[in-house]
Amino acid sequence: MNKQRAAARTTRKRDGKVRITSQGQVSIPRQAMREAGLGPGDQLQARVEAPGRIVFEVVEDPLLKVLGSANGLFDRAELEAVRKEWDR
């Protein structure tokens, strides 16, 4: 790859512009993810705010909000059994 194409490619990555793939996928630029406090594995909800404008918001897991607040209520073995049932 020549230097001019490499420089153009680097510039495109830094300006935050992205393209939609033929499968409808978009890669979120790292800087935008960092600034939004997002990371790999985060679950997002997409909603259309206006024509040409899609907003992604983090899907909050209500269990994570209370996780750890009920320590000692259940035996670890009981919890593992329930988790195995959920995975089926």
N, CA, C and O atoms as CSV, one atom per row, in Angstrom:
chain,resi,resn,atom,element,x,y,z
A,1,MET,N,N,0.852,-1.177,0.000
A,1,MET,CA,C,0.000,0.000,0.000
A,1,MET,C,C,0.894,1.234,0.000
A,1,MET,O,O,1.865,1.308,0.753
A,2,ASN,N,N,0.559,2.203,-0.849
A,2,ASN,CA,C,1.406,3.382,-0.890
A,2,ASN,C,C,1.106,4.308,0.292
A,2,ASN,O,O,0.079,4.164,0.955
A,3,LYS,N,N,2.003,5.252,0.548
A,3,LYS,CA,C,1.898,6.127,1.716
A,3,LYS,C,C,0.637,6.992,1.676
A,3,LYS,O,O,0.020,7.251,2.710
A,4,GLN,N,N,0.263,7.430,0.485
A,4,GLN,CA,C,-0.902,8.308,0.361
A,4,GLN,C,C,-2.180,7.557,0.765
A,4,GLN,O,O,-3.015,8.107,1.483
A,5,ARG,N,N,-2.336,6.316,0.314
A,5,ARG,CA,C,-3.516,5.524,0.688
A,5,ARG,C,C,-3.515,5.216,2.171
A,5,ARG,O,O,-4.564,5.249,2.814
A,6,ALA,N,N,-2.338,4.914,2.726
A,6,ALA,CA,C,-2.239,4.628,4.155
A,6,ALA,C,C,-2.620,5.861,4.973
A,6,ALA,O,O,-3.313,5.743,5.984
A,7,ALA,N,N,-2.175,7.036,4.546
A,7,ALA,CA,C,-2.511,8.272,5.256
A,7,ALA,C,C,-4.006,8.550,5.169
A,7,ALA,O,O,-4.616,8.955,6.158
A,8,ALA,N,N,-4.600,8.338,4.010
A,8,ALA,CA,C,-6.041,8.552,3.847
A,8,ALA,C,C,-6.825,7.591,4.728
A,8,ALA,O,O,-7.828,7.966,5.335
A,9,ARG,N,N,-6.364,6.366,4.794
A,9,ARG,CA,C,-7.041,5.356,5.622
A,9,ARG,C,C,-6.990,5.750,7.101
A,9,ARG,O,O,-7.991,5.634,7.808
A,10,THR,N,N,-5.834,6.214,7.566
A,10,THR,CA,C,-5.675,6.644,8.951
A,10,THR,C,C,-6.573,7.834,9.248
A,10,THR,O,O,-7.208,7.878,10.301
A,11,THR,N,N,-6.637,8.794,8.343
A,11,THR,CA,C,-7.470,9.974,8.521
A,11,THR,C,C,-8.937,9.577,8.633
A,11,THR,O,O,-9.653,10.094,9.491
A,12,ARG,N,N,-9.387,8.677,7.789
A,12,ARG,CA,C,-10.781,8.239,7.831
A,12,ARG,C,C,-11.113,7.625,9.180
A,12,ARG,O,O,-12.192,7.863,9.723
A,13,LYS,N,N,-10.207,6.847,9.718
A,13,LYS,CA,C,-10.471,6.196,10.992
A,13,LYS,C,C,-10.583,7.222,12.114
A,13,LYS,O,O,-11.359,7.029,13.050
A,14,ARG,N,N,-9.833,8.292,12.034
A,14,ARG,CA,C,-9.839,9.284,13.098
A,14,ARG,C,C,-11.023,10.236,13.022
A,14,ARG,O,O,-11.395,10.817,14.041
A,15,ASP,N,N,-11.627,10.419,11.853
A,15,ASP,CA,C,-12.699,11.406,11.743
A,15,ASP,C,C,-14.047,10.876,12.213
A,15,ASP,O,O,-15.018,11.632,12.250
A,16,GLY,N,N,-14.133,9.604,12.570
A,16,GLY,CA,C,-15.360,9.055,13.135
A,16,GLY,C,C,-16.387,8.592,12.119
A,16,GLY,O,O,-17.452,8.109,12.502
A,17,LYS,N,N,-16.098,8.727,10.846
A,17,LYS,CA,C,-17.047,8.291,9.826
A,17,LYS,C,C,-16.982,6.781,9.676
A,17,LYS,O,O,-15.908,6.185,9.760
A,18,VAL,N,N,-18.133,6.168,9.454
A,18,VAL,CA,C,-18.207,4.723,9.258
A,18,VAL,C,C,-19.104,4.439,8.064
A,18,VAL,O,O,-19.831,5.315,7.595
A,19,ARG,N,N,-19.042,3.210,7.580
A,19,ARG,CA,C,-19.902,2.769,6.489
A,19,ARG,C,C,-20.749,1.608,6.960
A,19,ARG,O,O,-20.347,0.841,7.835
A,20,ILE,N,N,-21.918,1.487,6.376
A,20,ILE,CA,C,-22.800,0.361,6.663
A,20,ILE,C,C,-22.446,-0.747,5.675
A,20,ILE,O,O,-22.386,-0.513,4.468
A,21,THR,N,N,-22.209,-1.960,6.193
A,21,THR,CA,C,-21.873,-3.086,5.318
A,21,THR,C,C,-23.127,-3.600,4.630
A,21,THR,O,O,-24.239,-3.185,4.956
A,22,SER,N,N,-22.944,-4.501,3.680
A,22,SER,CA,C,-24.093,-5.084,2.968
A,22,SER,C,C,-24.984,-5.894,3.909
A,22,SER,O,O,-26.148,-6.149,3.600
A,23,GLN,N,N,-24.430,-6.303,5.072
A,23,GLN,CA,C,-25.226,-7.026,6.073
A,23,GLN,C,C,-25.847,-6.068,7.094
A,23,GLN,O,O,-26.462,-6.517,8.061
A,24,GLY,N,N,-25.696,-4.766,6.895
A,24,GLY,CA,C,-26.282,-3.782,7.801
A,24,GLY,C,C,-25.478,-3.568,9.070
A,24,GLY,O,O,-26.020,-3.086,10.064
A,25,GLN,N,N,-24.190,-3.917,9.060
A,25,GLN,CA,C,-23.354,-3.782,10.237
A,25,GLN,C,C,-22.516,-2.508,10.171
A,25,GLN,O,O,-22.155,-2.028,9.096
A,26,VAL,N,N,-22.219,-1.977,11.364
A,26,VAL,CA,C,-21.392,-0.784,11.493
A,26,VAL,C,C,-20.387,-1.032,12.605
A,26,VAL,O,O,-20.751,-1.573,13.649
A,27,SER,N,N,-19.140,-0.652,12.409
A,27,SER,CA,C,-18.137,-0.716,13.470
A,27,SER,C,C,-18.076,0.641,14.145
A,27,SER,O,O,-17.937,1.671,13.484
A,28,ILE,N,N,-18.183,0.635,15.471
A,28,ILE,CA,C,-18.128,1.890,16.219
A,28,ILE,C,C,-16.652,2.240,16.447
A,28,ILE,O,O,-15.894,1.413,16.955
A,29,PRO,N,N,-16.243,3.443,16.079
A,29,PRO,CA,C,-14.842,3.838,16.276
A,29,PRO,C,C,-14.440,3.748,17.754
A,29,PRO,O,O,-15.236,4.060,18.639
A,30,ARG,N,N,-13.207,3.322,18.009
A,30,ARG,CA,C,-12.718,3.149,19.387
A,30,ARG,C,C,-12.878,4.404,20.227
A,30,ARG,O,O,-13.326,4.341,21.372
A,31,GLN,N,N,-12.513,5.536,19.660
A,31,GLN,CA,C,-12.590,6.791,20.412
A,31,GLN,C,C,-14.030,7.073,20.838
A,31,GLN,O,O,-14.269,7.500,21.968
A,32,ALA,N,N,-14.980,6.840,19.952
A,32,ALA,CA,C,-16.386,7.057,20.299
A,32,ALA,C,C,-16.826,6.097,21.399
A,32,ALA,O,O,-17.565,6.481,22.306
A,33,MET,N,N,-16.366,4.840,21.315
A,33,MET,CA,C,-16.709,3.870,22.358
A,33,MET,C,C,-16.135,4.310,23.704
A,33,MET,O,O,-16.824,4.267,24.723
A,34,ARG,N,N,-14.875,4.731,23.699
A,34,ARG,CA,C,-14.247,5.177,24.953
A,34,ARG,C,C,-15.012,6.350,25.557
A,34,ARG,O,O,-15.322,6.355,26.748
A,35,GLU,N,N,-15.313,7.342,24.722
A,35,GLU,CA,C,-16.000,8.537,25.209
A,35,GLU,C,C,-17.394,8.223,25.733
A,35,GLU,O,O,-17.880,8.891,26.645
A,36,ALA,N,N,-18.043,7.207,25.158
A,36,ALA,CA,C,-19.383,6.817,25.599
A,36,ALA,C,C,-19.350,5.833,26.762
A,36,ALA,O,O,-20.393,5.488,27.318
A,37,GLY,N,N,-18.145,5.378,27.132
A,37,GLY,CA,C,-18.030,4.423,28.231
A,37,GLY,C,C,-18.485,3.028,27.859
A,37,GLY,O,O,-18.926,2.264,28.716
A,38,LEU,N,N,-18.377,2.691,26.571
A,38,LEU,CA,C,-18.803,1.379,26.085
A,38,LEU,C,C,-17.606,0.462,25.896
A,38,LEU,O,O,-16.474,0.917,25.733
A,39,GLY,N,N,-17.875,-0.841,25.921
A,39,GLY,CA,C,-16.816,-1.806,25.716
A,39,GLY,C,C,-17.344,-3.054,25.041
A,39,GLY,O,O,-18.555,-3.220,24.893
A,40,PRO,N,N,-16.443,-3.934,24.632
A,40,PRO,CA,C,-16.851,-5.185,23.992
A,40,PRO,C,C,-17.795,-5.961,24.899
A,40,PRO,O,O,-17.566,-6.062,26.105
A,41,GLY,N,N,-18.840,-6.501,24.324
A,41,GLY,CA,C,-19.810,-7.286,25.083
A,41,GLY,C,C,-20.987,-6.479,25.608
A,41,GLY,O,O,-21.987,-7.058,26.031
A,42,ASP,N,N,-20.886,-5.146,25.589
A,42,ASP,CA,C,-22.025,-4.339,26.028
A,42,ASP,C,C,-23.195,-4.573,25.088
A,42,ASP,O,O,-23.020,-4.695,23.875
A,43,GLN,N,N,-24.374,-4.634,25.653
A,43,GLN,CA,C,-25.571,-4.841,24.837
A,43,GLN,C,C,-26.225,-3.478,24.604
A,43,GLN,O,O,-26.440,-2.716,25.547
A,44,LEU,N,N,-26.540,-3.177,23.342
A,44,LEU,CA,C,-27.106,-1.886,22.973
A,44,LEU,C,C,-28.477,-2.053,22.344
A,44,LEU,O,O,-28.757,-3.057,21.689
A,45,GLN,N,N,-29.322,-1.063,22.549
A,45,GLN,CA,C,-30.636,-0.997,21.912
A,45,GLN,C,C,-30.578,0.119,20.878
A,45,GLN,O,O,-30.152,1.231,21.189
A,46,ALA,N,N,-30.999,-0.168,19.661
A,46,ALA,CA,C,-31.007,0.846,18.605
A,46,ALA,C,C,-32.419,1.402,18.452
A,46,ALA,O,O,-33.400,0.659,18.454
A,47,ARG,N,N,-32.501,2.736,18.320
A,47,ARG,CA,C,-33.803,3.345,18.032
A,47,ARG,C,C,-33.595,4.482,17.030
A,47,ARG,O,O,-32.574,5.170,17.037
A,48,VAL,N,N,-34.586,4.647,16.183
A,48,VAL,CA,C,-34.541,5.711,15.181
A,48,VAL,C,C,-35.057,6.981,15.839
A,48,VAL,O,O,-36.175,7.021,16.351
A,49,GLU,N,N,-34.230,8.011,15.819
A,49,GLU,CA,C,-34.614,9.288,16.419
A,49,GLU,C,C,-35.189,10.229,15.361
A,49,GLU,O,O,-36.076,11.031,15.653
A,50,ALA,N,N,-34.693,10.129,14.160
A,50,ALA,CA,C,-35.144,10.950,13.039
A,50,ALA,C,C,-34.591,10.318,11.766
A,50,ALA,O,O,-33.688,9.484,11.843
A,51,PRO,N,N,-35.107,10.691,10.600
A,51,PRO,CA,C,-34.532,10.156,9.368
A,51,PRO,C,C,-33.025,10.436,9.318
A,51,PRO,O,O,-32.586,11.574,9.477
A,52,GLY,N,N,-32.256,9.385,9.096
A,52,GLY,CA,C,-30.802,9.525,9.024
A,52,GLY,C,C,-30.121,9.555,10.380
A,52,GLY,O,O,-28.911,9.769,10.452
A,53,ARG,N,N,-30.873,9.346,11.463
A,53,ARG,CA,C,-30.285,9.408,12.814
A,53,ARG,C,C,-30.744,8.200,13.637
A,53,ARG,O,O,-31.930,8.043,13.929
A,54,ILE,N,N,-29.776,7.348,14.005
A,54,ILE,CA,C,-30.027,6.183,14.852
A,54,ILE,C,C,-29.252,6.379,16.143
A,54,ILE,O,O,-28.076,6.741,16.119
A,55,VAL,N,N,-29.907,6.141,17.263
A,55,VAL,CA,C,-29.277,6.298,18.576
A,55,VAL,C,C,-29.147,4.912,19.205
A,55,VAL,O,O,-30.089,4.121,19.189
A,56,PHE,N,N,-27.965,4.629,19.760
A,56,PHE,CA,C,-27.729,3.377,20.468
A,56,PHE,C,C,-27.641,3.689,21.957
A,56,PHE,O,O,-26.930,4.608,22.364
A,57,GLU,N,N,-28.370,2.918,22.769
A,57,GLU,CA,C,-28.329,3.098,24.212
A,57,GLU,C,C,-28.034,1.760,24.871
A,57,GLU,O,O,-28.460,0.709,24.393
A,58,VAL,N,N,-27.302,1.816,25.973
A,58,VAL,CA,C,-26.957,0.599,26.704
A,58,VAL,C,C,-28.225,-0.013,27.282
A,58,VAL,O,O,-29.070,0.685,27.843
A,59,VAL,N,N,-28.344,-1.326,27.136
A,59,VAL,CA,C,-29.458,-2.055,27.727
A,59,VAL,C,C,-29.041,-2.395,29.157
A,59,VAL,O,O,-28.085,-3.139,29.374
A,60,GLU,N,N,-29.752,-1.854,30.108
A,60,GLU,CA,C,-29.440,-2.086,31.519
A,60,GLU,C,C,-30.038,-3.417,31.964
A,60,GLU,O,O,-31.204,-3.704,31.696
A,61,ASP,N,N,-29.243,-4.210,32.632
A,61,ASP,CA,C,-29.719,-5.470,33.198
A,61,ASP,C,C,-30.156,-5.184,34.625
A,61,ASP,O,O,-29.318,-4.862,35.467
A,62,PRO,N,N,-31.451,-5.293,34.920
A,62,PRO,CA,C,-31.924,-4.959,36.268
A,62,PRO,C,C,-31.287,-5.823,37.356
A,62,PRO,O,O,-31.165,-5.385,38.500
A,63,LEU,N,N,-30.882,-7.041,37.009
A,63,LEU,CA,C,-30.244,-7.899,38.003
A,63,LEU,C,C,-28.880,-7.368,38.428
A,63,LEU,O,O,-28.471,-7.531,39.577
A,64,LEU,N,N,-28.177,-6.729,37.484
A,64,LEU,CA,C,-26.855,-6.195,37.819
A,64,LEU,C,C,-26.939,-5.067,38.848
A,64,LEU,O,O,-26.001,-4.839,39.612
A,65,LYS,N,N,-28.079,-4.362,38.859
A,65,LYS,CA,C,-28.239,-3.268,39.812
A,65,LYS,C,C,-28.316,-3.777,41.245
A,65,LYS,O,O,-27.868,-3.105,42.174
A,66,VAL,N,N,-28.886,-4.969,41.420
A,66,VAL,CA,C,-29.051,-5.501,42.777
A,66,VAL,C,C,-28.063,-6.616,43.098
A,66,VAL,O,O,-28.050,-7.148,44.208
A,67,LEU,N,N,-27.246,-6.959,42.127
A,67,LEU,CA,C,-26.286,-8.033,42.318
A,67,LEU,C,C,-25.393,-7.748,43.527
A,67,LEU,O,O,-24.792,-6.679,43.640
A,68,GLY,N,N,-25.325,-8.695,44.392
A,68,GLY,CA,C,-24.504,-8.533,45.581
A,68,GLY,C,C,-25.239,-7.952,46.764
A,68,GLY,O,O,-24.714,-7.970,47.878
A,69,SER,N,N,-26.443,-7.436,46.561
A,69,SER,CA,C,-27.172,-6.830,47.669
A,69,SER,C,C,-27.844,-7.874,48.558
A,69,SER,O,O,-28.302,-7.545,49.652
A,70,ALA,N,N,-27.910,-9.126,48.105
A,70,ALA,CA,C,-28.567,-10.172,48.886
A,70,ALA,C,C,-27.580,-11.270,49.266
A,70,ALA,O,O,-27.941,-12.447,49.298
A,71,ASN,N,N,-26.359,-10.898,49.549
A,71,ASN,CA,C,-25.343,-11.894,49.925
A,71,ASN,C,C,-25.790,-12.683,51.150
A,71,ASN,O,O,-26.318,-12.119,52.108
A,72,GLY,N,N,-25.571,-13.997,51.105
A,72,GLY,CA,C,-25.872,-14.844,52.244
A,72,GLY,C,C,-27.288,-15.379,52.285
A,72,GLY,O,O,-27.601,-16.193,53.154
A,73,LEU,N,N,-28.161,-14.954,51.378
A,73,LEU,CA,C,-29.541,-15.442,51.395
A,73,LEU,C,C,-29.662,-16.848,50.818
A,73,LEU,O,O,-30.536,-17.615,51.223
A,74,PHE,N,N,-28.789,-17.184,49.878
A,74,PHE,CA,C,-28.860,-18.484,49.225
A,74,PHE,C,C,-27.517,-19.195,49.337
A,74,PHE,O,O,-26.456,-18.573,49.307
A,75,ASP,N,N,-27.595,-20.494,49.465
A,75,ASP,CA,C,-26.400,-21.333,49.477
A,75,ASP,C,C,-25.811,-21.347,48.070
A,75,ASP,O,O,-26.556,-21.386,47.091
A,76,ARG,N,N,-24.489,-21.316,47.955
A,76,ARG,CA,C,-23.817,-21.298,46.650
A,76,ARG,C,C,-24.252,-22.479,45.780
A,76,ARG,O,O,-24.442,-22.310,44.575
A,77,ALA,N,N,-24.412,-23.660,46.357
A,77,ALA,CA,C,-24.824,-24.847,45.591
A,77,ALA,C,C,-26.222,-24.657,45.000
A,77,ALA,O,O,-26.486,-25.075,43.873
A,78,GLU,N,N,-27.120,-24.023,45.770
A,78,GLU,CA,C,-28.472,-23.756,45.259
A,78,GLU,C,C,-28.423,-22.811,44.061
A,78,GLU,O,O,-29.117,-23.019,43.065
A,79,LEU,N,N,-27.601,-21.777,44.168
A,79,LEU,CA,C,-27.484,-20.823,43.073
A,79,LEU,C,C,-26.924,-21.474,41.820
A,79,LEU,O,O,-27.394,-21.197,40.716
A,80,GLU,N,N,-25.932,-22.332,41.974
A,80,GLU,CA,C,-25.353,-23.030,40.830
A,80,GLU,C,C,-26.390,-23.921,40.159
A,80,GLU,O,O,-26.429,-24.003,38.931
A,81,ALA,N,N,-27.225,-24.586,40.940
A,81,ALA,CA,C,-28.276,-25.440,40.381
A,81,ALA,C,C,-29.270,-24.618,39.578
A,81,ALA,O,O,-29.697,-25.042,38.504
A,82,VAL,N,N,-29.645,-23.449,40.083
A,82,VAL,CA,C,-30.578,-22.573,39.368
A,82,VAL,C,C,-29.939,-22.080,38.079
A,82,VAL,O,O,-30.596,-22.042,37.039
A,83,ARG,N,N,-28.662,-21.702,38.132
A,83,ARG,CA,C,-27.975,-21.224,36.925
A,83,ARG,C,C,-27.925,-22.303,35.853
A,83,ARG,O,O,-28.096,-22.006,34.671
A,84,LYS,N,N,-27.692,-23.549,36.247
A,84,LYS,CA,C,-27.652,-24.652,35.290
A,84,LYS,C,C,-29.013,-24.851,34.627
A,84,LYS,O,O,-29.091,-25.162,33.439
A,85,GLU,N,N,-30.091,-24.669,35.404
A,85,GLU,CA,C,-31.440,-24.781,34.843
A,85,GLU,C,C,-31.676,-23.697,33.799
A,85,GLU,O,O,-32.263,-23.961,32.750
A,86,TRP,N,N,-31.221,-22.480,34.083
A,86,TRP,CA,C,-31.416,-21.377,33.159
A,86,TRP,C,C,-30.672,-21.590,31.855
A,86,TRP,O,O,-31.138,-21.171,30.796
A,87,ASP,N,N,-29.509,-22.243,31.925
A,87,ASP,CA,C,-28.685,-22.464,30.739
A,87,ASP,C,C,-29.253,-23.523,29.802
A,87,ASP,O,O,-28.805,-23.643,28.661
A,88,ARG,N,N,-30.212,-24.275,30.259
A,88,ARG,CA,C,-30.778,-25.340,29.406
A,88,ARG,C,C,-31.603,-24.805,28.293
A,88,ARG,O,O,-32.140,-25.576,27.498
